[in-house]
Amino acid sequence: MSKKNRRRAPQRPTVVFDFGGVLSAGHDPVPDIHALLGGDAGAVGEALWTERGDYDAGRTSPAEYWGAVARAAGVEELSAAEIDELQDADNRYFLRLEPDSRALLHDLARNDVRMALLSNASAAFGEAVRKADWFEAFTLAVISAEERTVKPEREIYEVLLDVLAHETGGVRLPSAVIFFDDRAENVEAARALGIDAHLWPRNGDPHPEGTEPGVSIARRVLAERGVPTD
Ligand SMILES: [Mg+2]
């Protein structure tokens, strides 16, 4: 056997996506939630985002989270059906994929590129995302509420690297993980662990003349890394 053949083949890269603002078309479920709850839209929005951190970290239940959002709208009591309705509206909003992001997922899937999701999200959203038609192309999803740790905490990236290592015969190679996220602190935390992380300007935000949308940054980075997307 030649020396060349004995050398370990370079590990196939894994492409890891954040969800909100990267795969989702938008990042503002407040109008949809406000349409259900009524009350003051500003107060609903403030409660929805203020309470979201604990919900995404798995520290509060759907009843506690949606109860707090509803109280901000002046709704004191929610039935189990109403809690489900609010959660469904939130899931539906976020599960609307950006068409260009969806096209990228299709291209990667067609080329058998390993894909994973790393999302700060509730367990309820984790359940919904795994039922999405496109999720079949993903090898796994790391959902913050299920792991009780959120980006940019180091622990959630360790979980990601550990589960990916399990998929690749125990070899842990952060540099073979290409990660896209719309929050700079999440990108920096990933880079600190050696992950090949890149900022994806949030879908739905305006792209001033001359700036590159996230999907074209991703396509350029992937091409540079030799990841097929044709
Ligand atoms: Mg995001």
Residues whose N, C-alpha, C, O or C-beta is under 5 A from the ligand:
A	BS01	MG	D18 F19 G20 G21 D182
